[in-house]
């Protein structure tokens, strides 16, 4: 199950992801737009944490 370990990083990544769609026409086909999507994914990836449940294996 995924948990958010850093809310601020998750919100920054989400805002950056939304901004890439919002400024689509202004950025055009520049290299900044794909790098923005990658950067937002990296930021949001570090903000998430995977926790496994402790299950007894019989």
C-alpha positions in Angstrom: 0.0 0.0 0.0 1.3 3.5 -0.9 1.7 6.2 1.7 2.7 9.8 1.4 5.8 10.4 3.5 6.4 14.0 2.4 3.3 16.0 1.7 5.2 19.1 0.6 7.2 17.2 -2.0 4.0 15.5 -3.2 2.2 18.8 -3.6 5.1 20.5 -5.4 5.3 17.5 -7.8 1.6 17.6 -8.4 1.6 21.4 -9.0 4.5 21.0 -11.4 2.6 18.3 -13.3 -0.5 20.5 -13.6 1.6 23.5 -14.6 3.0 21.5 -17.6 -0.5 21.1 -18.9 -1.6 24.7 -18.1 1.4 26.2 -19.9 1.3 23.8 -22.8 0.9 26.5 -25.4 3.5 28.9 -23.8 6.2 26.2 -23.6 5.4 24.6 -27.0 7.8 21.9 -28.1 10.7 23.0 -26.0 12.8 20.6 -24.0 11.5 22.2 -20.7 8.1 20.6 -21.0 9.2 16.9 -21.1 11.8 17.6 -18.4 9.1 19.1 -16.3 7.0 15.9 -16.6 10.0 13.8 -15.7 11.0 16.1 -12.8 7.4 16.0 -11.4 7.4 12.2 -11.6 10.7 12.0 -9.7 9.6 14.4 -7.0 6.3 12.6 -6.5 8.1 9.2 -6.6 10.3 10.3 -3.7 7.3 11.6 -1.8 5.6 8.2 -1.8 6.5 5.2 0.3 5.5 1.5 0.0 4.7 -0.3 3.2 4.1 -4.0 3.3 1.7 -5.5 5.8 3.2 -8.0 8.2 1.7 -11.3 7.2 2.4 -14.6 9.0 3.4 -17.3 6.6 2.2 -20.6 7.9 
